[in-house]
Amino acid sequence: MNPIYSIWLIFWLILTPQIKPIGIFENFEDIGNPKLKGSATFDPKSETYTLTGSGYNIWFERDEFSYLFNTMEGDFTLSADFEWVGEGVDPHRKTGWMIRSSTDDGAIHCSAVLHGDGLTVLQWRVAQDAMMRDPEDEIFAVNSHYKTLELERKGNTIIFRAAKEGGEMEEIGKHEIPALGGKVLAGLYINSHNPEVTESIKITNVKID
């Protein structure tokens, strides 16, 4: 090998950030520059993901949260079990699955949402930097305190299902959102609903089909 090329390769490896997968996920990022940074870990023995994050909310025309995700195309189904760590500070802390057009803080998205108080919702942003509307951009579950959340993309349709521990899967709702486009980001997220604190969630039985 040419010695000049070898030196260049060494410097390239040193200076180029190396992406280390976290479990089955390729990327982790704090969206919207929250005041307190988040983290994501994976324990291979228990096959448990732990997400910690902050952020004012996932609402209005911009979002702040921590996101563990892959870039995906076509039809797919995301499924996992969620368990909050501690009682939390704000009952509206959020976790779940999110399908998003980009990492921009005002990106189009459709999300399966489990709140700290058990409220369960399918919510979305219809266009880049659009103001999310209540209740026009939401579908509320009849029940609450679900354990398993499942988000399916089928063409332009996003379908949200959930189940309580030991219970049957229920369809919460579905929404057509063509603006997401073909290639999307898909993964797990956490938002504390309070920029001054972080919250944590433990996630198991994570499956991407």
N, CA, C and O of each residue as an XYZ file, in Angstrom:
836
protein
N       0.849     -1.196      0.000
C       0.000      0.000      0.000
C       0.882      1.242      0.000
O       1.897      1.283      0.695
N       0.509      2.231     -0.757
C       1.232      3.496     -0.814
C       1.284      4.118      0.582
O       0.243      4.268      1.221
N       2.499      4.489      1.076
C       2.609      5.023      2.436
C       1.824      6.313      2.632
O       1.290      6.552      3.715
N       1.747      7.146      1.599
C       0.977      8.397      1.716
C      -0.505      8.078      1.908
O      -1.193      8.707      2.712
N      -0.983      7.074      1.141
C      -2.388      6.658      1.274
C      -2.641      6.086      2.666
O      -3.692      6.334      3.256
N      -1.677      5.315      3.201
C      -1.826      4.724      4.529
C      -1.955      5.800      5.597
O      -2.784      5.693      6.501
N      -1.132      6.835      5.489
C      -1.199      7.931      6.461
C      -2.543      8.646      6.362
O      -3.160      8.974      7.376
N      -2.989      8.884      5.129
C      -4.289      9.548      4.930
C      -5.419      8.723      5.528
O      -6.329      9.278      6.144
N      -5.374      7.396      5.355
C      -6.412      6.511      5.868
C      -6.450      6.538      7.388
O      -7.529      6.535      7.983
N      -5.283      6.563      8.021
C      -5.212      6.601      9.476
C      -5.849      7.882     10.008
O      -6.640      7.850     10.950
N      -5.489      9.017      9.386
C      -6.066     10.295      9.816
C      -7.575     10.321      9.587
O      -8.316     10.862     10.407
N      -8.032      9.744      8.488
C      -9.474      9.713      8.192
C     -10.227      8.922      9.248
O     -11.306      9.328      9.679
N      -9.658      7.782      9.669
C     -10.293      6.952     10.688
C     -10.334      7.652     12.034
O     -11.290      7.498     12.794
N      -9.277      8.433     12.333
C      -9.216      9.145     13.608
C     -10.222     10.288     13.644
O     -10.901     10.493     14.650
N     -10.315     11.031     12.544
C     -11.123     12.245     12.515
C     -12.584     12.002     12.189
O     -13.425     12.844     12.504
N     -12.915     10.867     11.562
C     -14.296     10.590     11.196
C     -15.034      9.941     12.355
O     -14.594      8.909     12.862
N     -16.167     10.535     12.793
C     -16.930      9.917     13.892
C     -17.395      8.511     13.517
O     -17.916      8.293     12.423
N     -17.206      7.575     14.417
C     -17.621      6.198     14.174
C     -18.986      5.955     14.824
O     -19.149      6.146     16.029
N     -19.946      5.539     14.032
C     -21.289      5.286     14.532
C     -21.328      3.902     15.165
O     -21.064      2.896     14.506
N     -21.662      3.862     16.451
C     -21.750      2.594     17.166
C     -23.217      2.261     17.379
O     -23.909      3.006     18.073
N     -23.716      1.179     16.815
C     -25.133      0.819     16.990
C     -25.484      0.620     18.458
O     -24.654      0.181     19.254
N     -26.719      0.948     18.802
C     -27.265      0.696     20.134
C     -28.346     -0.356     19.948
O     -29.465     -0.042     19.542
N     -28.007     -1.615     20.247
C     -28.932     -2.703     19.959
C     -29.171     -2.787     18.466
O     -28.217     -2.873     17.693
N     -30.421     -2.764     18.048
C     -30.750     -2.858     16.624
C     -30.862     -1.482     15.965
O     -31.210     -1.382     14.788
N     -30.568     -0.428     16.717
C     -30.705      0.931     16.201
C     -29.351      1.524     15.811
O     -28.336      1.277     16.462
N     -29.360      2.298     14.752
C     -28.129      2.861     14.196
C     -27.852      4.290     14.660
O     -26.711      4.745     14.585
N     -28.867      5.002     15.135
C     -28.696      6.420     15.437
C     -29.383      6.803     16.743
O     -30.436      6.271     17.094
N     -28.753      7.747     17.455
C     -29.367      8.382     18.618
C     -29.089      9.872     18.528
O     -27.966     10.289     18.244
N     -30.139     10.685     18.775
C     -29.965     12.130     18.642
C     -30.970     12.862     19.523
O     -32.107     12.423     19.695
N     -30.521     13.994     20.081
C     -31.430     14.906     20.762
C     -32.013     15.843     19.709
O     -31.285     16.619     19.090
N     -33.317     15.770     19.510
C     -33.995     16.583     18.513
C     -34.416     17.911     19.145
O     -34.931     17.934     20.263
N     -34.197     19.009     18.430
C     -34.633     20.312     18.907
C     -33.737     20.955     19.949
O     -34.119     21.955     20.556
N     -32.551     20.401     20.167
C     -31.578     20.969     21.105
C     -32.153     21.215     22.504
O     -32.139     22.350     22.981
N     -32.659     20.170     23.166
C     -33.158     20.346     24.531
C     -32.050     20.810     25.476
O     -30.870     20.542     25.251
N     -32.451     21.504     26.527
C     -31.491     22.067     27.488
C     -30.651     20.982     28.143
O     -29.451     21.160     28.350
N     -31.280     19.857     28.468
C     -30.584     18.728     29.086
C     -30.468     17.603     28.069
O     -31.468     17.190     27.481
N     -29.272     17.111     27.860
C     -29.040     16.089     26.845
C     -29.516     14.717     27.321
O     -29.518     14.413     28.514
N     -29.918     13.905     26.350
C     -30.408     12.574     26.651
C     -29.367     11.495     26.413
O     -28.231     11.785     26.037
N     -29.763     10.246     26.637
C     -28.858      9.115     26.421
C     -29.671      7.879     26.089
O     -30.871      7.814     26.355
N     -28.995      6.896     25.501
C     -29.628      5.620     25.161
C     -28.626      4.504     25.383
O     -27.478      4.597     24.948
N     -29.059      3.447     26.060
C     -28.199      2.283     26.295
C     -28.978      1.018     25.985
O     -30.208      1.009     25.957
N     -28.219     -0.055     25.753
C     -28.824     -1.368     25.515
C     -28.075     -2.407     26.322
O     -26.852     -2.509     26.237
N     -28.825     -3.190     27.117
C     -28.263     -4.294     27.895
C     -28.541     -5.587     27.141
O     -29.685     -6.039     27.115
N     -27.520     -6.202     26.521
C     -27.758     -7.410     25.718
C     -28.216     -8.609     26.546
O     -28.869     -9.503     26.007
N     -27.891     -8.653     27.843
C     -28.301     -9.787     28.670
C     -29.810     -9.799     28.882
O     -30.455    -10.838     28.745
N     -30.362     -8.654     29.215
C     -31.803     -8.567     29.450
C     -32.558     -8.084     28.216
O     -33.788     -8.034     28.206
N     -31.797     -7.726     27.167
C     -32.367     -7.176     25.932
C     -33.266     -5.978     26.246
O     -34.375     -5.857     25.727
N     -32.753     -5.096     27.113
C     -33.493     -3.917     27.557
C     -32.818     -2.642     27.074
O     -31.612     -2.457     27.236
N     -33.619     -1.772     26.479
C     -33.162     -0.433     26.122
C     -33.574      0.527     27.239
O     -34.680      0.424     27.772
N     -32.694      1.452     27.591
C     -33.037      2.515     28.534
C     -32.819      3.852     27.844
O     -31.708      4.175     27.426
N     -33.892      4.623     27.730
C     -33.816      5.959     27.147
C     -33.992      6.983     28.245
O     -34.863      6.844     29.104
N     -33.164      8.012     28.215
C     -33.282      9.142     29.127
C     -33.306     10.406     28.293
O     -32.498     10.564     27.378
N     -34.230     11.314     28.603
C     -34.308     12.528     27.803
C     -35.094     13.624     28.489
O     -35.732     13.407     29.519
N     -35.034     14.807     27.896
C     -35.686     15.992     28.426
C     -36.596     16.578     27.343
O     -37.190     15.837     26.561
N     -36.702     17.901     27.301
C     -37.462     18.576     26.256
C     -38.781     19.145     26.728
O     -39.472     18.552     27.557
N     -39.126     20.322     26.181
C     -40.347     21.011     26.617
C     -41.613     20.256     26.208
O     -42.588     20.215     26.958
N     -41.590     19.642     24.975
C     -42.774     18.940     24.491
C     -42.507     18.413     23.080
O     -41.476     18.713     22.479
N     -43.449     17.627     22.564
C     -43.525     17.271     21.149
C     -44.872     17.826     20.696
O     -45.877     17.116     20.685
N     -44.878     19.101     20.325
C     -46.147     19.771     20.085
C     -45.904     21.132     19.444
O     -44.765     21.507     19.167
N     -46.992     21.868     19.213
C     -46.952     23.156     18.545
C     -46.207     23.021     17.210
O     -46.454     22.065     16.475
N     -45.302     23.952     16.880
C     -44.626     23.893     15.584
C     -43.205     23.355     15.673
O     -42.495     23.329     14.667
N     -42.772     22.921     16.872
C     -41.421     22.377     17.024
C     -41.370     21.404     18.195
O     -42.192     21.464     19.109
N     -40.379     20.501     18.149
C     -40.278     19.428     19.136
C     -38.927     19.453     19.844
O     -37.930     19.923     19.295
N     -38.912     18.937     21.078
C     -37.687     18.676     21.821
C     -37.817     17.308     22.483
O     -38.719     17.078     23.289
N     -36.904     16.405     22.131
C     -36.967     15.061     22.711
C     -35.699     14.307     22.343
O     -34.874     14.813     21.583
N     -35.539     13.103     22.877
C     -34.425     12.225     22.542
C     -34.942     11.056     21.714
O     -36.007     10.507     21.999
N     -34.179     10.676     20.683
C     -34.689      9.782     19.630
C     -33.660      8.715     19.300
O     -32.509      9.029     18.998
N     -34.071      7.452     19.357
C     -33.243      6.300     18.984
C     -33.884      5.685     17.752
O     -35.004      5.181     17.841
N     -33.212      5.707     16.601
C     -33.933      5.429     15.360
C     -33.059      4.820     14.268
O     -31.830      4.821     14.339
N     -33.749      4.301     13.256
C     -33.147      3.828     12.010
C     -33.782      4.574     10.840
O     -34.882      5.115     10.961
N     -33.083      4.598      9.714
C     -33.662      5.076      8.461
C     -34.294      3.883      7.761
O     -33.646      2.850      7.588
N     -35.576      4.018      7.349
C     -36.311      2.889      6.805
C     -37.131      3.307      5.592
O     -37.431      4.485      5.400
N     -37.486      2.313      4.776
C     -38.348      2.517      3.622
C     -39.393      1.406      3.567
O     -39.237      0.359      4.195
N     -40.463      1.652      2.804
C     -41.481      0.624      2.600
C     -42.370      0.416      3.808
O     -42.463      1.272      4.688
N     -43.026     -0.747      3.834
C     -43.944     -1.091      4.921
C     -43.174     -1.760      6.055
O     -42.240     -2.526      5.815
N     -43.572     -1.466      7.290
C     -42.921     -2.092      8.446
C     -43.824     -1.968      9.667
O     -44.772     -1.183      9.686
N     -43.501     -2.770     10.694
C     -44.216     -2.738     11.963
C     -43.212     -2.629     13.101
O     -42.218     -3.354     13.134
N     -43.477     -1.722     14.030
C     -42.628     -1.479     15.189
C     -43.395     -1.898     16.441
O     -44.553     -1.516     16.606
N     -42.776     -2.670     17.318
C     -43.483     -3.146     18.507
C     -42.521     -3.221     19.696
O     -41.355     -3.578     19.533
N     -43.018     -2.880     20.899
C     -42.190     -2.964     22.107
C     -43.062     -2.812     23.346
O     -44.204     -2.359     23.272
N     -42.488     -3.208     24.505
C     -43.107     -3.023     25.806
C     -42.405     -1.879     26.534
O     -41.180     -1.767     26.493
N     -43.191     -1.030     27.202
C     -42.664      0.186     27.824
C     -42.941      0.194     29.325
O     -44.028     -0.182     29.764
N     -41.948      0.625     30.111
C     -42.105      0.737     31.558
C     -41.373      1.982     32.051
O     -40.151      2.077     31.942
N     -42.127      2.933     32.591
C     -41.520      4.162     33.102
C     -40.620      3.871     34.297
O     -40.867      2.943     35.067
N     -39.574      4.678     34.438
C     -38.683      4.597     35.589
C     -39.080      5.698     36.562
O     -38.929      6.879     36.252
N     -39.587      5.328     37.735
C     -39.987      6.315     38.729
C     -41.336      6.952     38.431
O     -41.937      6.716     37.382
N     -41.804      7.776     39.387
C     -43.108      8.418     39.263
C     -43.101      9.580     38.290
O     -44.143      9.924     37.733
N     -41.944     10.191     38.074
C     -41.842     11.293     37.132
C     -42.274     12.618     37.724
O     -42.899     12.677     38.783
N     -41.922     13.696     37.004
C     -42.236     15.053     37.458
C     -43.519     15.554     36.824
O     -44.384     16.097     37.512
N     -43.651     15.376     35.514
C     -44.828     15.867     34.793
C     -45.644     14.688     34.271
O     -45.086     13.800     33.626
N     -46.956     14.656     34.536
C     -47.771     13.527     34.077
C     -47.852     13.416     32.557
O     -48.261     12.381     32.029
N     -47.464     14.479     31.854
C     -47.522     14.453     30.390
C     -46.180     14.102     29.744
O     -46.006     14.317     28.544
N     -45.231     13.566     30.515
C     -44.021     13.027     29.887
C     -44.456     11.996     28.850
O     -45.472     11.324     29.028
N     -43.690     11.872     27.768
C     -44.124     11.058     26.635
C     -43.044     10.054     26.234
O     -41.847     10.319     26.346
N     -43.509      8.890     25.761
C     -42.630      7.904     25.149
C     -43.431      7.135     24.112
O     -44.650      7.279     24.022
N     -42.737      6.318     23.331
C     -43.430      5.497     22.342
C     -42.615      5.332     21.079
O     -41.387      5.413     21.096
N     -43.322      5.099     19.976
C     -42.721      4.950     18.648
C     -43.016      6.202     17.817
O     -44.094      6.788     17.921
N     -42.056      6.598     17.002
C     -42.249      7.744     16.126
C     -41.707      7.445     14.731
O     -40.615      6.898     14.576
N     -42.500      7.818     13.713
C     -42.063      7.803     12.314
C     -41.967      9.253     11.883
O     -42.945      9.994     11.988
N     -40.805      9.671     11.398
C     -40.500     11.095     11.219
C     -39.807     11.329      9.881
O     -39.040     10.487      9.412
N     -40.085     12.483      9.270
C     -39.505     12.781      7.960
C     -38.034     13.171      8.040
O     -37.293     12.959      7.080
N     -37.594     13.738      9.167
C     -36.200     14.157      9.317
C     -35.925     14.444     10.790
O     -36.814     14.311     11.631
N     -34.684     14.840     11.098
C     -34.327     15.227     12.466
C     -34.570     16.707     12.729
O     -34.264     17.189     13.820
N     -35.106     17.430     11.772
C     -35.458     18.826     11.980
C     -36.507     18.932     13.089
O     -37.376     18.066     13.193
N     -36.440     19.976     13.917
C     -37.350     20.048     15.061
C     -38.801     20.320     14.671
O     -39.702     20.150     15.492
N     -39.039     20.744     13.418
C     -40.404     20.956     12.955
C     -40.843     19.948     11.918
O     -41.744     20.224     11.126
N     -40.218     18.779     11.912
C     -40.464     17.782     10.869
C     -41.868     17.180     10.955
O     -42.486     17.135     12.018
N     -42.345     16.722      9.802
C     -43.572     15.929      9.733
C     -43.343     14.634     10.518
O     -42.275     14.030     10.415
N     -44.333     14.207     11.294
C     -44.190     12.937     12.009
C     -45.546     12.369     12.354
O     -46.560     13.068     12.322
N     -45.550     11.085     12.684
C     -46.729     10.413     13.230
C     -46.236      9.535     14.371
O     -45.307      8.747     14.190
N     -46.848      9.662     15.542
C     -46.293      9.050     16.742
C     -47.325      8.303     17.574
O     -48.447      8.769     17.773
N     -46.917      7.133     18.054
C     -47.654      6.403     19.080
C     -47.170      6.926     20.417
O     -45.984      6.835     20.732
N     -48.087      7.477     21.208
C     -47.693      8.202     22.418
C     -48.289      7.562     23.664
O     -49.500      7.365     23.760
N     -47.415      7.240     24.621
C     -47.830      6.818     25.959
C     -47.363      7.879     26.940
O     -46.161      8.104     27.082
N     -48.307      8.540     27.627
C     -47.966      9.564     28.604
C     -47.677      8.944     29.973
O     -48.010      7.789     30.236
N     -47.056      9.736     30.823
C     -46.734      9.265     32.160
C     -47.956      8.912     32.981
O     -47.891      8.032     33.839
N     -49.088      9.593     32.728
C     -50.308      9.295     33.468
C     -51.152      8.214     32.810
O     -52.274      7.953     33.244
N     -50.620      7.579     31.757
C     -51.307      6.482     31.096
C     -52.084      6.862     29.856
O     -52.492      5.982     29.098
N     -52.307      8.175     29.622
C     -53.008      8.630     28.426
C     -52.289      8.121     27.182
O     -51.066      8.220     27.082
N     -53.051      7.574     26.232
C     -52.470      6.946     25.042
C     -53.097      7.549     23.798
O     -54.321      7.585     23.669
N     -52.246      8.031     22.867
C     -52.718      8.845     21.752
C     -51.906      8.552     20.493
O     -50.704      8.297     20.567
N     -52.570      8.589     19.338
C     -51.883      8.694     18.053
C     -51.912     10.169     17.678
O     -52.985     10.768     17.609
N     -50.728     10.768     17.430
C     -50.687     12.189     17.093
C     -49.741     12.421     15.929
O     -48.886     11.585     15.638
N     -49.897     13.576     15.254
C     -49.105     13.819     14.045
C     -48.974     15.304     13.739
O     -49.758     16.129     14.210
N     -47.954     15.623     12.933
C     -47.781     16.957     12.350
C     -47.956     16.804     10.849
O     -47.261     16.004     10.222
N     -48.872     17.559     10.269
C     -49.282     17.337      8.886
C     -48.301     17.883      7.854
O     -48.262     17.398      6.724
N     -47.496     18.902      8.233
C     -46.577     19.526      7.283
C     -45.383     20.088      8.036
O     -45.447     20.316      9.244
N     -44.292     20.308      7.309
C     -43.088     20.867      7.916
C     -43.397     22.179      8.624
O     -43.979     23.091      8.035
N     -43.001     22.268      9.903
C     -43.161     23.472     10.737
C     -44.617     23.841     10.996
O     -44.897     24.955     11.440
N     -45.547     22.928     10.726
C     -46.961     23.215     10.981
C     -47.264     23.171     12.475
O     -46.615     22.446     13.229
N     -48.253     23.953     12.893
C     -48.707     23.942     14.276
C     -49.594     22.712     14.505
O     -50.618     22.552     13.841
N     -49.205     21.854     15.433
C     -50.027     20.695     15.757
C     -51.284     21.153     16.493
O     -51.225     22.020     17.365
N     -52.414     20.561     16.133
C     -53.706     21.035     16.619
C     -54.355     20.016     17.565
O     -54.228     18.804     17.390
N     -55.042     20.543     18.553
C     -55.760     19.725     19.524
C     -57.248     20.027     19.387
O     -57.649     21.165     19.632
N     -58.088     19.060     19.008
C     -57.832     17.617     18.862
C     -57.695     17.159     17.411
O     -57.689     15.955     17.156
N     -57.584     18.086     16.449
C     -57.609     17.703     15.037
C     -56.473     16.756     14.651
O     -56.645     15.931     13.754
N     -55.327     16.856     15.306
C     -54.165     16.039     14.959
C     -53.915     14.941     15.988
O     -52.767     14.594     16.266
N     -55.003     14.391     16.558
C     -54.882     13.358     17.583
C     -56.030     12.356     17.481
O     -57.139     12.693     17.067
N     -55.735     11.122     17.868
C     -56.757     10.110     18.104
C     -56.477      9.516     19.485
O     -55.407      8.955     19.723
N     -57.454      9.646     20.396
C     -57.271      9.209     21.770
C     -57.777      7.784     21.967
O     -58.838      7.419     21.460
N     -57.016      6.985     22.704
C     -57.457      5.642     23.069
C     -58.586      5.737     24.087
O     -58.623      6.655     24.906
N     -59.492      4.790     24.028
C     -60.590      4.739     24.993
C     -60.049      4.372     26.376
O     -60.507      4.900     27.390
N     -59.075      3.466     26.406
C     -58.480      3.021     27.664
C     -57.123      3.695     27.871
O     -56.723      4.549     27.079
N     -56.421      3.310     28.931
C     -55.129      3.918     29.246
C     -54.195      2.892     29.882
O     -54.567      1.737     30.085
N     -52.980      3.334     30.191
C     -51.980      2.504     30.872
C     -51.678      1.223     30.100
O     -51.725      0.125     30.655
N     -51.371      1.375     28.823
C     -50.994      0.232     28.001
C     -49.533     -0.138     28.263
O     -48.728      0.688     28.694
N     -49.219     -1.394     27.992
C     -47.852     -1.907     28.157
C     -47.141     -2.010     26.803
O     -45.998     -1.578     26.655
N     -47.837     -2.588     25.818
C     -47.256     -2.834     24.492
C     -47.809     -1.817     23.500
O     -49.019     -1.614     23.403
N     -46.891     -1.181     22.763
C     -47.277     -0.250     21.709
C     -46.771     -0.782     20.375
O     -45.634     -1.241     20.264
N     -47.640     -0.711     19.358
C     -47.284     -1.190     18.017
C     -47.685     -0.128     16.996
O     -48.832      0.318     16.968
N     -46.737      0.268     16.164
C     -46.992      1.262     15.116
C     -46.631      0.641     13.775
O     -45.497      0.211     13.563
N     -47.602      0.598     12.875
C     -47.399     -0.014     11.561
C     -47.505      1.039     10.469
O     -48.396      1.888     10.489
N     -46.580      0.971      9.515
C     -46.693      1.775      8.301
C     -47.089      0.846      7.161
O     -46.401     -0.134      6.876
N     -48.207      1.167      6.514
C     -48.706      0.382      5.392
C     -49.053      1.357      4.279
O     -50.126      1.959      4.286
N     -48.136      1.514      3.316
C     -48.301      2.544      2.310
C     -48.217      3.906      2.973
O     -47.240      4.198      3.663
N     -49.231      4.749      2.774
C     -49.286      6.063      3.412
C     -50.068      6.056      4.720
O     -50.253      7.103      5.340
N     -50.533      4.869      5.145
C     -51.349      4.767      6.353
C     -50.503      4.348      7.548
O     -49.721      3.401      7.466
N     -50.667      5.067      8.664
C     -50.009      4.714      9.918
C     -51.083      4.177     10.868
O     -52.087      4.844     11.116
N     -50.868      2.976     11.394
C     -51.842      2.291     12.241
C     -51.230      2.087     13.630
O     -50.121      1.568     13.759
N     -51.957      2.496     14.652
C     -51.493      2.390     16.031
C     -52.334      1.364     16.777
O     -53.560      1.466     16.830
N     -51.650      0.360     17.360
C     -52.302     -0.646     18.193
C     -51.597     -0.691     19.553
O     -50.423     -0.340     19.663
N     -52.316     -1.120     20.573
C     -51.724     -1.211     21.908
C     -52.404     -2.317     22.699
O     -53.533     -2.711     22.406
N     -51.691     -2.812     23.708
C     -52.239     -3.865     24.572
C     -51.795     -3.622     26.008
O     -50.673     -3.185     26.267
N     -52.703     -3.917     26.936
C     -52.331     -3.897     28.341
C     -51.584     -5.190     28.665
O     -51.635     -6.154     27.901
N     -50.901     -5.200     29.786
C     -50.112     -6.383     30.150
C     -51.011     -7.614     30.225
O     -51.968     -7.651     30.998
N     -50.693     -8.619     29.413
C     -51.476     -9.843     29.377
C     -52.761     -9.743     28.587
O     -53.529    -10.704     28.534
N     -53.014     -8.580     27.962
C     -54.264     -8.380     27.238
C     -54.107     -8.506     25.737
O     -53.009     -8.723     25.223
N     -55.230     -8.366     25.041
C     -55.257     -8.445     23.584
C     -54.897     -7.099     22.962
O     -55.122     -6.047     23.561
N     -54.336     -7.145     21.755
C     -53.999     -5.929     21.042
C     -55.263     -5.226     20.566
O     -56.162     -5.859     20.013
N     -55.329     -3.920     20.783
C     -56.460     -3.103     20.359
C     -55.977     -2.083     19.324
O     -54.869     -1.560     19.437
N     -56.801     -1.803     18.326
C     -56.458     -0.733     17.385
C     -56.902      0.601     17.981
O     -58.087      0.811     18.242
N     -55.943      1.496     18.191
C     -56.238      2.815     18.745
C     -56.749      3.749     17.655
O     -57.676      4.530     17.869
N     -56.122      3.653     16.478
C     -56.541      4.499     15.370
C     -55.565      4.416     14.221
O     -54.511      3.789     14.322
N     -55.935      5.066     13.112
C     -55.068      5.105     11.935
C     -55.188      6.463     11.271
O     -56.185      7.167     11.431
N     -54.137      6.824     10.512
C     -54.135      8.130      9.865
C     -53.333      8.071      8.573
O     -52.253      7.482      8.529
N     -53.868      8.686      7.518
C     -53.167      8.788      6.239
C     -52.237      9.998      6.289
O     -52.673     11.106      6.602
N     -50.958      9.787      5.980
C     -50.004     10.889      6.023
C     -48.981     10.742      4.892
O     -47.830     10.385      5.140
N     -49.407     11.019      3.634
C     -48.526     10.883      2.471
C     -47.297     11.786      2.541
O     -46.268     11.470      1.943
N     -47.387     12.900      3.259
C     -46.296     13.872      3.296
C     -45.031     13.330      3.950
O     -43.966     13.933      3.815
N     -45.124     12.204      4.658
C     -43.928     11.622      5.264
C     -42.894     11.234      4.210
O     -41.692     11.298      4.468
N     -43.356     10.830      3.019
C     -42.432     10.429      1.964
C     -42.034      8.972      2.066
O     -42.488      8.249      2.953
N     -41.160      8.538      1.126
C     -40.765      7.130      1.053
C     -39.765      6.730      2.113
O     -39.986      5.765      2.843
N     -38.651      7.469      2.208
C     -37.612      7.167      3.199
C     -37.898      7.975      4.457
O     -38.062      9.193      4.391
N     -37.960      7.301      5.604
C     -38.313      7.954      6.859
C     -37.364      7.523      7.978
O     -36.576      6.590      7.822
N     -37.458      8.213      9.089
C     -36.805      7.803     10.321
C     -37.866      7.106     11.181
O     -39.014      7.547     11.234
N     -37.481      6.029     11.847
C     -38.434      5.288     12.669
C     -37.728      4.777     13.915
O     -36.662      4.168     13.831
N     -38.336      5.032     15.080
C     -37.698      4.553     16.291
C     -38.403      4.957     17.568
O     -39.558      5.383     17.556
N     -37.680      4.814     18.677
C     -38.165      5.054     20.030
C     -37.796      6.459     20.478
O     -36.789      7.017     20.042
N     -38.622      7.027     21.356
C     -38.324      8.388     21.807
C     -38.760      8.570     23.262
O     -39.520      7.774     23.813
N     -38.245      9.657     23.868
C     -38.691     10.068     25.196
C     -38.651     11.581     25.281
O     -37.744     12.223     24.752
N     -39.657     12.149     25.960
C     -39.769     13.585     26.183
C     -40.262     13.791     27.611
O     -41.229     13.153     28.026
N     -39.613     14.669     28.363
C     -39.960     14.854     29.771
C     -41.112     15.828     29.994
O     -41.682     15.870     31.084
N     -41.465     16.619     28.967
C     -42.495     17.665     29.066
C     -42.112     18.722     30.085
O     -42.965     19.452     30.592
N     -40.819     18.799     30.382
C     -40.290     19.801     31.310
C     -38.811     19.976     30.974
O     -38.023     19.059     31.207
N     -38.413     21.132     30.432
C     -37.021     21.299     29.990
C     -35.994     21.273     31.106
O     -34.793     21.206     30.849
N     -36.468     21.327     32.360
C     -35.546     21.381     33.494
C     -35.252     20.015     34.098
O     -34.437     19.914     35.015
N     -35.899     18.961     33.603
C     -35.691     17.628     34.183
C     -35.513     16.600     33.075
O     -35.907     16.832     31.932
N     -34.919     15.465     33.420
C     -34.871     14.312     32.514
C     -35.756     13.205     33.082
O     -35.955     13.102     34.293
N     -36.272     12.395     32.190
C     -37.062     11.222     32.567
C     -36.471     10.007     31.863
O     -35.749     10.146     30.875
N     -36.777      8.810     32.374
C     -36.233      7.584     31.793
C     -37.330      6.557     31.576
O     -38.323      6.521     32.303
N     -37.135      5.722     30.562
C     -38.053      4.645     30.229
C     -37.252      3.394     29.919
O     -36.207      3.466     29.273
N     -37.739      2.238     30.379
C     -37.132      0.958     30.030
C     -38.031      0.285     28.979
O     -39.252      0.229     29.129
N     -37.400     -0.219     27.924
C     -38.150     -0.749     26.788
C     -37.627     -2.142     26.469
O     -36.425     -2.338     26.293
N     -38.537     -3.107     26.396
C     -38.172     -4.503     26.133
C     -39.003     -5.058     24.997
O     -39.940     -4.418     24.521
N     -38.641     -6.278     24.562
C     -39.356     -6.969     23.476
C     -39.472     -6.095     22.229
O     -40.515     -6.047     21.578
N     -38.380     -5.411     21.916
C     -38.357     -4.489     20.773
C     -38.255     -5.304     19.477
O     -37.356     -6.130     19.319
N     -39.188     -5.057     18.560
C     -39.203     -5.770     17.288
C     -39.469     -4.792     16.153
O     -40.323     -3.912     16.261
N     -38.728     -4.957     15.069
C     -38.972     -4.208     13.850
C     -39.137     -5.230     12.732
O     -38.181     -5.919     12.374
N     -40.329     -5.331     12.186
C     -40.634     -6.297     11.116
C     -40.894     -5.548      9.817
O     -41.169     -6.170      8.791
